[in-house]
Amino acid sequence: MITETTTDVRRLPIVVGGSERDSDATETMPVTAPRTGEVIAEVPLCTSDELDMAVNEAKKAQSAWADIPIKDRVQVFYKLKALIERDVDMLAEIITLENGKTDPESRGSILRGIECVEYATALPMTAIGEVLEVSRGVECKTVRSPLGVVAGITPFNFPFMVPLWMIPMSIALGNAFVLKPSPQTPLSGMELARLLKEAGLPDGIFSVVHGDRGIVEAICDHPDIGAIGFVGSTRVARAVYERGTAAGKRVRAMGGAKNHLVVVPDADVEMTASNVVASVTGCAGQRCMAASVLVTVGDCDHIVARIREKMAALKAGTDIGAIISDQAYERITGYLDRAGSNGARLTLDGRDAIAEDAPKGGKYLGASIIDHASPDHEASCDEIFGPTLTIIRCDTLEEAIRIENQNPYGNAAAIYTQSGATAEFFSDKASAGMIGVNIGVPVPREPFAFGGWNESSFGEGDITGPSAIDFWTKTKKITSKWSDKYRSNWMS
């Protein structure tokens, strides 16, 4: 297994036809361990010819896979679940190695991925068609058919979990799947290939190709890929959606976020402070569900003070994981450098909160607070994607909701209150696909679906849950009769 102390840097293979093989790519990118800055692997920037090879092998395997009854296809995922549970310690080490998460965060992401595997095993009971006698002697029914070869393009921040939003559902529904993991965190995708093979998935049904923009564009353009799932920034999500749909594909692209948490004076101080801090700092703020903006309504100084106290107690390198790259670190700290503009104040600087025993060589950043920001301050508007909380202060709940609604993103929003009426009003008026009441990371659990609105989402439906069944299949409508006994017109 690759570790932070690996001295012989391995060039990663691709997975085609059920086997690892060396890529023909002449260009590579380094894979760096964020906690130490050490190069742990080289990832090839695959060619379109290699994508063609993966898709061709997938096409050859998919037809026979689709002919297997769904109750038999899902048996692979019962086995996959057991294998993930068996290897959870090793998998958590790999995620922490390539992403920089803390060990509990890595393990939590694996457990969330397991839930998606479990949901796929239930498809024989949920992905059912309909049948109805529409007139005497005439029956209509619908059946679900796979799309063929489909693809997933996944981000660095959840290299094991996000692929599992797509892989179990799409494959259990009869498709073959091509994964293009982030070049910053490709090791988890390779582990998924290993586990799926051990679980008994037929060769060719799951492939892995590597690369950056070039291979993403090739996936969008490929005539034999029927659908694409994507998770990443809004800029790239929009580009993938536009290019993929222009090529006639289904595309479900999840983009960025600027999640607003609204606090009113009656909120439970301890629960609110603990929950907000966890939302801001979990995964070093490098997740689309992180709290970005806290909007206080009226006198909430006592709650803000407790939030600051808890955030100040955290140390980067122990309580908070590493920042993914030097470039990301420079981007985040740039907002801290400019925090004092337009009346805002940097009241907590995470650059001063590095643990003494943090691994050397990585980029670490503690929790930061930019307070008294205006709604149009850059820290109030941009997705910083780091452990930084921007605080906007206002007088009324209606004003707070207007601020949230003006945010172009629509991933998640939350309110902290002890009033059911206040929570219901906010839940109705907030412009976001996922709402939390006293929960700062309102990720729905299976079978409820994950998905945002507005600039956080491109394409219809959600990426998990029941919407995923519709996304990864097409319906066939069959009308039949076997006798003219009841004929009265052409419709009977």
C-alpha positions as CSV (number, residue, x, y, z in Angstrom):
1,M,0.0,0.0,0.0
2,I,1.2,3.5,-0.7
3,T,2.0,5.5,2.4
4,E,3.4,8.9,3.4
5,T,6.8,7.4,3.7
6,T,6.8,5.7,0.3
7,T,10.0,6.5,-1.5
8,D,9.4,4.7,-4.8
9,V,6.7,6.8,-6.4
10,R,4.3,4.6,-8.2
11,R,2.7,5.5,-11.6
12,L,-0.9,4.5,-11.2
13,P,-2.5,2.2,-13.8
14,I,-5.9,2.4,-15.3
15,V,-8.6,-0.2,-15.0
16,V,-10.0,-1.6,-18.2
17,G,-11.8,-4.9,-18.8
18,G,-11.5,-5.8,-15.2
19,S,-7.7,-5.6,-15.1
20,E,-5.1,-3.0,-14.2
21,R,-2.9,-1.9,-17.1
22,D,-0.3,0.7,-17.7
23,S,-1.5,3.9,-19.3
24,D,0.1,5.1,-22.6
25,A,-0.2,8.7,-21.4
26,T,3.1,10.7,-21.8
27,E,2.0,13.3,-19.2
28,T,1.4,12.7,-15.5
29,M,0.5,14.7,-12.4
30,P,1.9,14.2,-8.9
31,V,-0.4,12.9,-6.2
32,T,0.7,14.7,-3.0
33,A,-0.1,13.7,0.6
34,P,-1.6,17.0,2.0
35,R,-0.5,16.3,5.5
36,T,3.2,16.1,4.6
37,G,3.6,17.5,1.1
38,E,5.2,14.3,0.0
39,V,4.6,13.0,-3.5
40,I,3.1,9.5,-3.1
41,A,2.1,8.6,-6.7
42,E,2.0,9.8,-10.3
43,V,-1.4,9.8,-12.1
44,P,-1.4,9.6,-15.9
45,L,-3.3,12.1,-17.9
46,C,-5.1,9.5,-20.0
47,T,-5.7,9.9,-23.7
48,S,-9.1,9.7,-25.5
49,D,-7.9,6.4,-27.1
50,E,-7.7,4.9,-23.6
51,L,-11.2,6.2,-22.8
52,D,-12.4,4.5,-26.1
53,M,-10.8,1.3,-25.0
54,A,-12.5,1.4,-21.6
55,V,-15.9,2.2,-23.1
56,N,-15.5,-0.5,-25.8
57,E,-14.8,-3.1,-23.1
58,A,-17.7,-1.8,-21.0
59,K,-20.1,-2.1,-24.0
60,K,-19.1,-5.7,-24.6
61,A,-19.7,-6.6,-20.9
62,Q,-22.8,-4.5,-20.3
63,S,-25.3,-6.4,-22.5
64,A,-24.8,-9.7,-20.7
65,W,-24.8,-7.8,-17.3
66,A,-28.2,-6.2,-18.2
67,D,-29.7,-9.6,-18.9
68,I,-29.0,-10.8,-15.4
69,P,-32.1,-10.2,-13.1
70,I,-31.7,-7.3,-10.8
71,K,-32.1,-9.4,-7.7
72,D,-29.0,-11.3,-8.8
73,R,-27.1,-8.1,-9.8
74,V,-27.5,-6.6,-6.4
75,Q,-25.8,-9.6,-4.8
76,V,-22.5,-8.0,-5.8
77,F,-23.3,-5.1,-3.5
78,Y,-24.1,-7.2,-0.5
79,K,-20.6,-8.6,-0.9
80,L,-19.1,-5.1,-1.5
81,K,-20.6,-3.9,1.7
82,A,-19.0,-6.7,3.7
83,L,-15.7,-6.1,2.0
84,I,-15.7,-2.4,2.8
85,E,-16.5,-3.2,6.4
86,R,-13.7,-5.7,6.5
87,D,-11.2,-3.1,5.1
88,V,-12.5,0.0,6.8
89,D,-9.2,0.6,8.7
90,M,-7.1,0.4,5.5
91,L,-9.6,2.5,3.5
92,A,-9.6,5.2,6.1
93,E,-5.8,5.3,6.0
94,I,-5.9,5.8,2.3
95,I,-8.5,8.6,2.4
96,T,-6.5,10.4,5.1
97,L,-3.3,9.9,3.1
98,E,-4.6,11.3,-0.2
99,N,-7.1,13.9,1.1
100,G,-5.7,15.0,4.5
101,K,-8.9,14.3,6.5
102,T,-8.7,13.4,10.1
103,D,-9.2,9.6,10.8
104,P,-12.8,10.1,12.2
105,E,-13.7,12.1,9.1
106,S,-12.4,9.5,6.8
107,R,-14.2,6.7,8.6
108,G,-17.4,8.8,8.6
109,S,-17.3,9.2,4.9
110,I,-16.9,5.4,4.5
111,L,-19.9,4.8,6.6
112,R,-22.0,7.2,4.5
113,G,-20.8,5.5,1.4
114,I,-21.9,2.1,2.9
115,E,-25.4,3.5,3.2
116,C,-25.5,4.2,-0.5
117,V,-24.4,0.6,-1.1
118,E,-27.2,-0.6,1.2
119,Y,-29.8,1.4,-0.7
120,A,-28.7,-0.2,-4.0
121,T,-29.3,-3.7,-2.5
122,A,-33.0,-2.7,-2.1
123,L,-33.5,-1.9,-5.8
124,P,-35.4,-5.2,-6.4
125,M,-38.1,-3.7,-4.1
126,T,-37.9,-0.1,-5.2
127,A,-37.0,0.0,-9.0
128,I,-40.2,-1.7,-10.0
129,G,-42.4,-0.9,-12.9
130,E,-46.2,-0.4,-13.0
131,V,-48.9,-2.5,-14.6
132,L,-52.6,-1.7,-15.1
133,E,-55.5,-3.0,-17.1
134,V,-56.3,0.2,-18.9
135,S,-59.4,-1.1,-20.6
136,R,-61.1,-4.5,-20.8
137,G,-58.5,-7.0,-22.2
138,V,-55.8,-4.3,-22.6
139,E,-52.8,-4.1,-20.3
140,C,-50.2,-1.3,-20.0
141,K,-46.9,-1.8,-18.1
142,T,-43.6,0.0,-17.7
143,V,-40.2,-1.6,-17.3
144,R,-36.9,0.0,-16.6
145,S,-34.0,-0.5,-19.0
146,P,-30.3,0.5,-18.4
147,L,-28.8,3.3,-20.4
148,G,-25.7,1.3,-21.3
149,V,-22.3,2.8,-20.5
150,V,-22.3,5.7,-18.0
151,A,-19.6,7.7,-16.3
152,G,-18.9,9.5,-13.1
153,I,-16.5,12.5,-12.5
154,T,-15.8,12.9,-8.8
155,P,-14.0,15.5,-6.6
156,F,-11.1,15.4,-4.3
157,N,-12.9,16.1,-1.1
158,F,-14.8,12.8,-0.7
159,P,-12.8,10.4,-2.9
160,F,-14.5,7.2,-1.6
161,M,-18.0,8.4,-0.6
162,V,-19.0,10.4,-3.7
163,P,-18.2,7.6,-6.2
164,L,-20.5,5.5,-4.1
165,W,-23.3,8.0,-4.7
166,M,-23.2,6.8,-8.3
167,I,-21.6,3.4,-8.7
168,P,-23.9,1.0,-6.8
169,M,-27.1,2.5,-8.2
170,S,-26.0,2.7,-11.8
171,I,-24.4,-0.7,-11.9
172,A,-27.1,-2.5,-10.0
173,L,-29.6,-1.0,-12.5
174,G,-27.7,-2.8,-15.3
175,N,-25.2,-0.2,-16.6
176,A,-21.5,-0.3,-17.0
177,F,-19.6,2.5,-15.2
178,V,-16.5,4.5,-16.1
179,L,-15.0,6.4,-13.1
180,K,-12.8,9.5,-13.6
181,P,-11.6,10.3,-10.0
182,S,-9.9,13.6,-9.1
183,P,-6.2,13.5,-10.0
184,Q,-5.5,14.9,-6.5
185,T,-7.2,11.8,-4.9
186,P,-7.1,8.8,-7.2
187,L,-6.2,6.1,-4.8
188,S,-9.7,5.5,-3.4
189,G,-11.1,4.9,-6.9
190,M,-8.4,2.3,-7.4
191,E,-9.5,0.6,-4.1
192,L,-13.1,0.6,-5.3
193,A,-12.0,-1.2,-8.5
194,R,-10.2,-3.8,-6.3
195,L,-13.2,-4.3,-4.0
196,L,-15.7,-4.6,-6.8
197,K,-13.6,-7.2,-8.6
198,E,-13.4,-9.2,-5.3
199,A,-17.1,-8.9,-4.8
200,G,-17.6,-10.7,-8.1
201,L,-18.5,-7.9,-10.5
202,P,-17.9,-9.1,-14.1
203,D,-14.9,-7.8,-15.9
204,G,-15.6,-4.6,-17.9
205,I,-18.5,-3.4,-15.9
206,F,-16.3,-1.0,-13.9
207,S,-13.4,1.0,-15.3
208,V,-11.1,3.7,-14.1
209,V,-9.5,6.3,-16.2
210,H,-7.4,9.3,-15.0
211,G,-6.8,12.8,-16.1
212,D,-7.8,16.4,-16.0
213,R,-9.8,18.7,-18.3
214,G,-8.9,16.8,-21.4
215,I,-10.3,13.5,-20.3
216,V,-13.4,15.2,-18.8
217,E,-14.1,16.8,-22.2
218,A,-13.6,13.4,-23.9
219,I,-16.2,11.8,-21.5
220,C,-18.6,14.6,-22.3
221,D,-18.2,14.1,-26.1
222,H,-18.0,10.3,-26.2
223,P,-20.9,9.0,-28.3
224,D,-21.2,5.7,-26.4
225,I,-21.5,7.2,-22.9
226,G,-25.2,7.8,-22.1
227,A,-25.1,9.7,-18.8
228,I,-22.7,11.5,-16.6
229,G,-22.7,12.1,-12.9
230,F,-20.5,15.0,-11.7
231,V,-19.6,16.6,-8.4
232,G,-17.3,19.6,-8.2
233,S,-17.2,23.4,-8.5
234,T,-20.1,25.3,-10.1
235,R,-17.9,26.6,-12.9
236,V,-17.0,23.1,-14.0
237,A,-20.4,21.6,-13.2
238,R,-22.0,24.1,-15.6
239,A,-19.4,23.4,-18.3
240,V,-19.9,19.6,-18.0
241,Y,-23.7,20.0,-18.1
242,E,-23.6,22.2,-21.1
243,R,-21.1,20.1,-23.0
244,G,-22.6,16.8,-22.1
245,T,-26.2,17.7,-22.8
246,A,-25.1,19.3,-26.1
247,A,-23.8,15.8,-27.0
248,G,-27.2,14.3,-26.2
249,K,-26.4,12.9,-22.8
250,R,-28.1,12.9,-19.5
251,V,-26.1,15.0,-17.0
252,R,-26.5,15.4,-13.3
253,A,-23.9,17.9,-12.2
254,M,-23.6,19.1,-8.6
255,G,-21.8,22.4,-8.1
256,G,-20.5,24.6,-5.4
257,A,-22.3,26.2,-2.4
258,K,-22.5,29.1,0.0
259,N,-24.6,27.7,2.8
260,H,-26.2,30.2,5.1
261,L,-26.9,29.3,8.8
262,V,-29.4,31.7,10.4
263,V,-29.4,32.1,14.2
264,V,-32.1,33.7,16.2
265,P,-31.8,34.8,19.9
266,D,-33.8,31.9,21.3
267,A,-31.4,29.3,19.9
268,D,-29.9,26.8,22.4
269,V,-26.5,28.3,22.9
270,E,-24.4,25.1,23.4
271,M,-26.1,23.0,20.8
272,T,-25.9,25.9,18.2
273,A,-22.3,26.7,19.0
274,S,-21.2,23.0,18.8
275,N,-23.1,22.4,15.6
276,V,-22.0,25.5,13.8
277,V,-18.4,24.9,14.6
278,A,-18.6,21.3,13.4
279,S,-20.2,22.5,10.2
280,V,-17.5,25.1,9.6
281,T,-14.5,23.1,10.4
282,G,-15.4,19.5,9.5
283,C,-13.2,18.3,6.6
284,A,-11.2,21.5,7.0
285,G,-14.2,23.3,5.4
286,Q,-13.5,21.5,2.1
287,R,-17.1,20.3,1.5
288,C,-20.1,21.7,-0.2
289,M,-22.2,21.2,3.0
290,A,-19.9,23.3,5.2
291,A,-21.3,26.4,6.9
292,S,-20.0,29.4,5.0
293,V,-22.1,32.3,6.3
294,L,-23.7,32.8,9.7
295,V,-26.6,35.3,9.7
296,T,-27.5,36.5,13.2
297,V,-30.9,38.0,13.8
298,G,-31.1,40.6,16.6
299,D,-28.9,40.2,19.7
300,C,-27.0,37.0,19.3
301,D,-23.7,38.2,20.7
302,H,-23.8,35.5,23.4
303,I,-24.1,32.8,20.8
304,V,-21.4,34.3,18.6
305,A,-19.0,34.5,21.5
306,R,-19.5,30.9,22.3
307,I,-18.9,29.9,18.7
308,R,-15.7,31.9,18.6
309,E,-14.6,30.3,21.9
310,K,-15.1,26.8,20.5
311,M,-13.5,27.6,17.2
312,A,-10.4,29.1,18.9
313,A,-9.9,25.9,20.9
314,L,-9.4,23.8,17.8
315,K,-5.9,23.1,16.4
316,A,-5.1,22.4,12.8
317,G,-3.2,19.2,12.4
318,T,-5.1,17.4,15.1
319,D,-8.7,18.6,15.3
320,I,-8.7,19.9,11.8
321,G,-7.2,18.1,8.8
322,A,-4.9,19.4,6.1
323,I,-5.7,21.7,3.2
324,I,-5.6,19.8,0.0
325,S,-2.9,21.8,-1.8
326,D,-0.6,24.8,-1.7
327,Q,-2.9,26.5,-4.2
328,A,-6.0,26.0,-2.1
329,Y,-4.1,27.3,1.0
330,E,-3.1,30.5,-0.8
331,R,-6.6,31.0,-2.0
332,I,-8.2,30.6,1.4
333,T,-5.6,32.8,3.2
334,G,-6.1,35.4,0.5
335,Y,-9.6,36.0,1.9
336,L,-8.1,36.3,5.4
337,D,-5.6,38.9,4.1
338,R,-8.5,41.0,2.6
339,A,-11.0,40.3,5.4
340,G,-10.8,43.9,6.8
341,S,-12.3,45.6,3.8
342,N,-15.7,47.3,3.8
343,G,-16.1,47.4,7.6
344,A,-15.6,43.7,8.2
345,R,-13.2,42.4,10.9
346,L,-11.0,39.3,11.2
347,T,-11.8,38.3,14.7
348,L,-10.2,34.9,14.6
349,D,-7.2,34.1,12.5
350,G,-6.7,30.4,11.8
351,R,-3.1,30.9,10.7
352,D,-2.2,31.1,14.3
353,A,-3.8,27.8,15.3
354,I,-1.4,25.1,14.2
355,A,-0.9,22.1,16.5
356,E,2.7,21.6,17.6
357,D,2.5,18.0,16.7
358,A,1.0,18.5,13.3
359,P,2.8,16.5,10.6
360,K,5.6,18.6,9.0
361,G,5.4,19.6,5.3
362,G,1.7,20.0,4.9
363,K,-0.6,23.0,4.7
364,Y,-2.7,23.5,7.8
365,L,-5.2,26.2,8.6
366,G,-7.2,26.6,11.8
367,A,-10.7,28.0,12.1
368,S,-11.2,31.7,11.2
369,I,-14.0,34.2,11.6
370,I,-14.7,37.3,9.5
371,D,-17.3,39.2,11.5
372,H,-19.5,42.2,10.7
373,A,-19.4,41.5,7.0
374,S,-21.8,43.1,4.6
375,P,-23.9,40.8,2.3
376,D,-21.9,41.9,-0.7
377,H,-18.4,41.4,0.9
378,E,-16.4,38.9,-1.1
379,A,-16.2,36.6,1.9
380,S,-20.0,36.6,2.1
381,C,-20.4,35.7,-1.6
382,D,-17.5,33.5,-2.7
383,E,-17.2,29.8,-1.9
384,I,-14.0,30.0,0.2
385,F,-13.9,26.2,0.7
386,G,-11.9,26.3,3.9
387,P,-12.5,26.4,7.7
388,T,-13.7,30.0,7.6
389,L,-16.9,31.5,8.9
390,T,-18.3,34.8,7.7
391,I,-20.8,36.5,10.0
392,I,-23.5,38.9,8.7
393,R,-25.6,40.7,11.3
394,C,-29.2,41.8,10.7
395,D,-32.3,42.8,12.6
396,T,-35.2,40.6,11.4
397,L,-35.7,37.1,10.2
398,E,-37.2,38.4,7.0
399,E,-34.0,40.3,6.3
400,A,-31.9,37.2,7.0
401,I,-34.0,35.2,4.5
402,R,-33.6,37.9,1.9
403,I,-29.8,37.7,2.3
404,E,-30.0,33.9,1.9
405,N,-32.3,34.1,-1.1
406,Q,-30.0,36.6,-2.9
407,N,-27.1,34.1,-2.7
408,P,-26.8,32.6,-6.2
409,Y,-26.2,29.1,-4.8
410,G,-28.9,26.9,-3.3
411,N,-27.2,23.8,-1.8
412,A,-28.2,24.0,1.9
413,A,-29.4,26.4,4.5
414,A,-30.1,26.0,8.2
415,I,-31.8,27.8,11.1
416,Y,-31.1,27.6,14.8
417,T,-34.2,28.2,17.0
418,Q,-36.4,26.6,19.6
419,S,-39.5,27.9,17.9
420,G,-41.4,25.4,15.6
421,A,-43.1,28.3,13.9
422,T,-39.9,30.1,13.2
423,A,-38.3,26.9,11.8
424,E,-41.3,26.2,9.6
425,F,-41.3,29.8,8.2
426,F,-37.6,29.6,7.4
427,S,-37.9,26.1,5.9
428,D,-40.7,27.4,3.6
429,K,-38.9,30.6,2.5
430,A,-35.2,29.5,2.2
431,S,-34.0,29.0,-1.4
432,A,-32.0,25.8,-1.0
433,G,-32.5,22.1,-1.8
434,M,-31.5,20.9,1.7
435,I,-32.7,22.5,4.9
436,G,-31.5,22.0,8.4
437,V,-33.3,22.8,11.6
438,N,-30.6,23.0,14.3
439,I,-28.4,20.9,12.0
440,G,-25.6,22.7,10.2
441,V,-24.8,19.9,7.8
442,P,-28.3,18.8,6.7
443,V,-27.2,15.9,4.5
444,P,-30.3,13.7,4.0
445,R,-29.8,10.0,4.8
446,E,-30.9,7.2,2.5
447,P,-33.5,6.8,1.2
448,F,-33.8,10.6,1.1
449,A,-31.9,12.2,-1.7
450,F,-28.9,14.6,-1.8
451,G,-29.3,17.6,-4.1
452,G,-29.3,21.4,-4.2
453,W,-30.9,24.1,-6.2
454,N,-30.0,27.1,-8.3
455,E,-26.2,27.4,-9.1
456,S,-25.5,24.4,-6.9
457,S,-27.1,22.0,-9.3
458,F,-27.5,21.4,-13.0
459,G,-29.9,18.8,-14.4
460,E,-33.2,17.4,-13.2
461,G,-33.6,15.3,-10.0
462,D,-31.1,14.5,-7.3
463,I,-27.9,12.5,-7.4
464,T,-28.9,9.9,-4.7
465,G,-32.2,8.3,-3.6
466,P,-35.2,7.6,-5.7
467,S,-34.2,10.3,-8.3
468,A,-31.1,8.2,-9.1
469,I,-33.3,5.3,-10.3
470,D,-34.9,7.6,-12.9
471,F,-31.5,9.1,-13.9
472,W,-29.7,5.8,-14.5
473,T,-32.6,4.1,-16.4
474,K,-35.0,4.7,-19.2
475,T,-38.6,3.4,-19.1
476,K,-40.2,1.2,-21.7
477,K,-43.9,1.3,-22.0
478,I,-45.6,-2.0,-23.2
479,T,-49.3,-2.2,-24.2
480,S,-50.7,-5.6,-24.9
481,K,-53.9,-7.5,-25.5
482,W,-54.5,-11.2,-26.5
483,S,-58.1,-11.2,-27.7
484,D,-60.5,-9.0,-29.6
485,K,-63.3,-10.2,-27.4
486,Y,-63.9,-6.7,-25.9
487,R,-63.0,-4.5,-28.9
488,S,-65.1,-1.4,-29.2
489,N,-62.7,1.0,-31.0
490,W,-59.0,1.3,-32.0
491,M,-58.0,2.1,-28.5
492,S,-59.3,-1.2,-27.1
